[in-house]
Amino acid sequence: MIKIHPSSLGMIMSPAKSKKDLLSVGAKTHCYDLAKEYVYCYRAEISSKYLKKGNECEDDSIALYNDVYGTSYAKNTVREENDYLTGECDIKDVNLIIDMKTSWSLVQFPTTKEKAHDKDYEWQGRAYMILYGCDHFRLAFCLVSTPEDLIKYESEDNKLLHYVDMIDPRLRVTTVDYVRDEEKDKLIETKCKAAQEQVEEYINQIATDHN
């Protein structure tokens, strides 16, 4: 049975307009997409300059975080899964999961905890807490300089927003913390299992409609 990735949990957890529906319209659309990918054996890849920087600069962000907090974290490479979730977190400590978010430029970088809070990222973190058996999750936004190849088409003024190494490192990491919640854990399990059933329903519908 298909399992939900933490990065897409925000879509699954979005509230339905009707109380009688467990899954929202957006959640059902995501389930349809998962069913289609399964039947036709492909994976839709989302590509953008923001994601490219996140991938290319992940080690830089971890290094910046380590510099600010005096830690020596390295990228986690162990994937965990249960009956309804599967995922690989960025950093795993004894009882703490840390997810690194590399900001595109100074404009997008959140400078306060209030601005750093993101509901979708919170759900992602709660999924990781379940998978890795941790009680604490930290969302860490990091601001590091952007590789030249990603900003070659930017104006000269915009490029200045990407050269950030001269800024105090302490001003380039914003974190917000979350604590595990048993009720939210149960809601995640309920909605994920409903999503799994919805995916199976779409798979069967595709099969039926094509004999």
C-alpha positions, 0 to 999 in steps of 0.5 A: 500500500502506498505510504505518505511522504512527510513533505506532502502531509500538509495537503493530506491534513488540510481541513475539508469543507464538509464535516462529513468528509475526512479528506479535503478536495486538495487531499483527494487530488493529491491521492489521485496523483499518487494513484496515477503515478503508481499505475503508470510507474512514474514520479512527478518531479517538481523543479524550481530555482528554490528547490535547486538551491535547497539541494545544492546548498544543504551542506552549507546550511548545515555548516552554518547551523553548526557554526551558530549552535556549536554542534557537529551535525551531518546529514541523516541518511537513514529512512524510516517508515511505518504502515502509513508514512515513509520519509528521511529527515535532514538531521536526527539527534537523540530526541530531536529532529531538525529540518533545514530550509535554505532560503532563496535570498534575503527577501524570502528569509524569515527573521522572526519565529512568527514568520518562520512558522509554517503549518505545512512544515509543522505537519512535515515535522510531526510526521518525522517525530512519529517516524523517528520516535522523537518528542521535539522538532526544530524547523531551521531556516538558513540564509547562505549565499546562492551559487552563481549558476542559479542567479546568472539571469538575475539583475545586478541589484537582485544578485546583491540579495544573494551574497550574504556571507558578510552578515553575522551568522547568528542573524542568518539562522531562524528557528521555531520549535514544536513538541510532539502532540498525541492528539495530532499524532492520532489525527495524522494516522487517521487521515493518512489511512483515509488517504491510503484508502482513497489512493486504492479507490483511484487505482481500482477506478483507473483499472476499471475504466481501462478494463 
